Amino acid sequence: MTGNQEHQEQPGRHRRNTGIQRRRVLIGGGTAAVAGGLAITGIASADPADNRTATTTTDAASASASASASASSGVCTLNAEVTEGPYSLDGALVREDIREDQEGVEVRYTFTVVDQDDDCAPLADALVEIWHCDSLGEYSGFVGGNGHQEEDNGTFLRGGQMTDANGQASITSVWPGHYVSRAVHVHMRVHTDVTLTDDSYTGGEVIHTGQLFFDPDINEEVQALSPYSDNTTQETALADDTIYDDGGASSGLLTLTALGTGVSDGYTATLTVGVGTA
């Protein structure tokens, strides 16, 4: 089996039967919206271009303010979950920087987790875990030879952080590459009641499984840079992805802010993730 064939995912494998299992999930960016006459803070525009703006501050203080406003409003948007896909692994390392020796455009994530069942209050002591492919479209633990020469250690571009008292967790990684059949994306899980070990965790419950997506115009610029340009597999556009449903931040579209003057300088990426704990 070739590396490309190994990464072809069947669309039907990705979305859970919402009639059987459905989570209450809010996913938002750094702006405000109005629904049903009630202000919903932390929900970004559904237009990907709106999520490119650098006018929205995306540091930890902003995320904290968003979480506080969400808590005061007591309103969360309910979304169906997305399955974890075929490349998940258990026992992720608990660490802030998951890059290891992987090259690529830096992405500094800040997630704010709020509890829909507690009036949208920030959820502390939850483990936010992410994983994604490298610039060549390969996941650690599943490397299929798509230009790779190094040993597959099963840990690169995987890991998580515990949320603080403000419900915030920050993780540093690189912009993902692409592979056949999927738009560029990141996988996410939120766990509660985990027991931390020296560098990982045991036990707990997964209360949210989702995927994160990137502005297509910025992504086009990133994928044209080295080392992404070495990836010769066909790329799927965000508009053609089988998982992303064009719902903007409510569907996992990240709010991005440039770290410098050029694409290669990297980005911050923020999202408010509301979960149901009841």
Phi, psi and omega in degrees: 000132179282165178299322181294317180296324183295334184265359177286121184251139180281126183307324183291347182276351192262333185251126182289156174292105185291345176284339180262316184221126181215128179259154172270111187225131170251131174234121185221164176257220188249017181243185181240149178226170178233130179222128178059027178082002180247136178288130177244106182274140177097013178247118183277169180297149176285346179278118182305325183297328180294334182279001179271345190299142177264004181282341177273121179288134186238024177278180186297326180296321178295317180297323179295318179297321179297317180297319180296319180293322177298319180296321182287330181281328180067024182239128176228146176275137181261125180232150172290146176286164174243141182291163186283348180081179187274000187246023178279153174224148177273160173074042180297151175289138176267107185200158183276325183247117185254009187290323191054236181257017182283133180268155178152178180288127184293139173230124178253105182274140166231115179253138174243115183262127178236152186259111180298330182273002176232047177058033178064029177287149177304139181257109180273159174061033172255145178267118175262117184244137174229156172205150181197171182280166178271189185296338179264005177085020182248141175264140173298141184089350182221023183300128185246014175093017181281066180089001181277140175244335185280165178288144179276109184271352177075008183231342184295141180060037175221139175159179182203172179222152175278142176284148178270194183296338178268007181077015186259144173221133180244135181223135178254133179211198174241159177299133181291157170274203182223164175209171188301132169090351181229143170288163179301130185202168176230142176266149181219143168225146173242125181247149170237159175060034176279157173252120182283141172252197182300318182219009182216213182205164172223159174068202179089181181227135175277118182254351176207135173230124183211184176224150183244146185227164189238150176306126186294329180289317176294319180300321179300320179292320180296314184294343178277348181274159169283140008270000183297328182293346176282349180278114184261004179286154181291136180260140176264132179289153179302322181294340182254005183290145183279349182253312181293128186250023174066028180265011180066220183299328179293346176252012175102010180286121184285150170269121187248141174224131183294140176276341181211207183266347181232162181301321183293346179285344176097182187216154161269150179224123184237152179200138170260124185243111178263134183233162174255125182255352183285000000 
